[in-house]
Amino acid sequence: MGELDRVTVPPPDEVATRTAREAELGVYLRGFRARHDVDDDGEDGGRRGRQRPLPQLLVLLLAGAALALPALATRLVGPGLGVPLLLVPFGALVRFLWRSFRAPAPALRPGQYVYLYERGLVCPGQGGTARAVPWRSVTAMHQDVTRTYLNGGYTGTHYAYRLRTGDRRGVTVGGFLDEETAVPRAGDPQIRELAQIVLDETVRRALPPAVTALEEGERVVFGEVALHAEGIGLPSGKAPWERVRRLEWRGDGLVVVRTAGAGRWAREAKDIPDFPVFWTLVKELFPDAREVRR
């Protein structure tokens, strides 16, 4: 735990605090190590930390003192005093150089962490900027969870959750995580914890109105697919539930619908807005829906 604690999220600065206050996000809860990208300005919110320039003047002064002071003392008093005086500035110089050049503790750049507030997120950006994402402003969420392999071996899982807040605007939070590592590594993203919050907020926002719409006989649209109490609407046409032969969410992220007469429809889960809500409703309307994890 000591090693993990070395990589921490810095507390909200003045810009992040002001951004949260202006967006009425409420109380600050915690920070997460997670990457974020902002769609509307093309910035990823991250930048390389500036290297603090070495104070060369101070180095020169210490070096000069290390040589001049003992020489002066030797000439005026004798070598008995000059040698001890040599150790004082020389030791200070060595200590200063060691502290200046030693490897700094791991630090996160602005694009590598996200702040959670009571009513939304704040994503710190480049140049002292920050973007607020109030939960109330989110119109849709697209999730992309992909397990990656190299030469047949698992290498990690890519998480990405895009929160749309308007016309082609949005923020994507995510990270890459090795889920099969027994011991977490320093700096691992905390994306699974943040993802659960995003999913909970998506369901809280979108599920109740969707259930109400279905109860009132209306359809609920999720991109190019629509759900109705009586059936599912596909680009090829509407199919009553009794004509649906298979509806599954596969381990590769693909959602497949096979119907009698309307053929086969398949899309990746990431292309279906508010997928957790979509899948919750599907399982209620079509109990034979399956999750196939291969």
Rosetta blueprint (number, residue, H / E / L):
1 M L
2 G L
3 E L
4 L H
5 D H
6 R H
7 V L
8 T L
9 V L
10 P L
11 P L
12 P L
13 D L
14 E H
15 V H
16 A H
17 T H
18 R H
19 T H
20 A H
21 R H
22 E H
23 A L
24 E L
25 L L
26 G L
27 V L
28 Y E
29 L E
30 R E
31 G E
32 F E
33 R E
34 A L
35 R E
36 H E
37 D E
38 V E
39 D L
40 D L
41 D L
42 G L
43 E L
44 D L
45 G L
46 G L
47 R L
48 R L
49 G L
50 R L
51 Q L
52 R L
53 P L
54 L L
55 P L
56 Q H
57 L H
58 L H
59 V H
60 L H
61 L H
62 L H
63 A H
64 G H
65 A H
66 A H
67 L H
68 A H
69 L H
70 P H
71 A H
72 L H
73 A H
74 T H
75 R H
76 L H
77 V L
78 G L
79 P H
80 G H
81 L H
82 G H
83 V H
84 P H
85 L H
86 L H
87 L H
88 V H
89 P H
90 F H
91 G H
92 A H
93 L H
94 V H
95 R H
96 F H
97 L H
98 W H
99 R H
100 S H
101 F H
102 R L
103 A L
104 P L
105 A L
106 P L
107 A L
108 L L
109 R L
110 P H
111 G H
112 Q H
113 Y E
114 V E
115 Y E
116 L E
117 Y E
118 E L
119 R L
120 G E
121 L E
122 V E
123 C E
124 P E
125 G L
126 Q H
127 G H
128 G H
129 T L
130 A E
131 R E
132 A E
133 V E
134 P E
135 W H
136 R H
137 S H
138 V L
139 T L
140 A E
141 M E
142 H E
143 Q E
144 D E
145 V E
146 T E
147 R E
148 T E
149 Y E
150 L E
151 N L
152 G L
153 G E
154 Y E
155 T E
156 G E
157 T E
158 H E
159 Y E
160 A E
161 Y E
162 R E
163 L E
164 R E
165 T E
166 G E
167 D L
168 R L
169 R E
170 G E
171 V E
172 T E
173 V E
174 G E
175 G E
176 F E
177 L E
178 D L
179 E L
180 E L
181 T L
182 A L
183 V L
184 P L
185 R L
186 A L
187 G L
188 D L
189 P L
190 Q L
191 I H
192 R H
193 E H
194 L H
195 A H
196 Q H
197 I H
198 V H
199 L H
200 D H
201 E H
202 T H
203 V H
204 R H
205 R H
206 A H
207 L H
208 P H
209 P H
210 A H
211 V H
212 T H
213 A H
214 L H
215 E H
216 E L
217 G L
218 E L
219 R L
220 V E
221 V E
222 F E
223 G L
224 E L
225 V E
226 A E
227 L E
228 H E
229 A L
230 E L
231 G E
232 I E
233 G E
234 L E
235 P L
236 S L
237 G E
238 K E
239 A E
240 P E
241 W H
242 E H
243 R H
244 V E
245 R E
246 R E
247 L E
248 E E
249 W E
250 R E
251 G L
252 D L
253 G L
254 L E
255 V E
256 V E
257 V E
258 R E
259 T E
260 A L
261 G L
262 A L
263 G E
264 R E
265 W E
266 A E
267 R E
268 E E
269 A H
270 K H
271 D H
272 I L
273 P L
274 D L
275 F H
276 P H
277 V H
278 F H
279 W H
280 T H
281 L H
282 V H
283 K H
284 E H
285 L H
286 F L
287 P L
288 D L
289 A L
290 R E
291 E E
292 V E
293 R L
294 R L
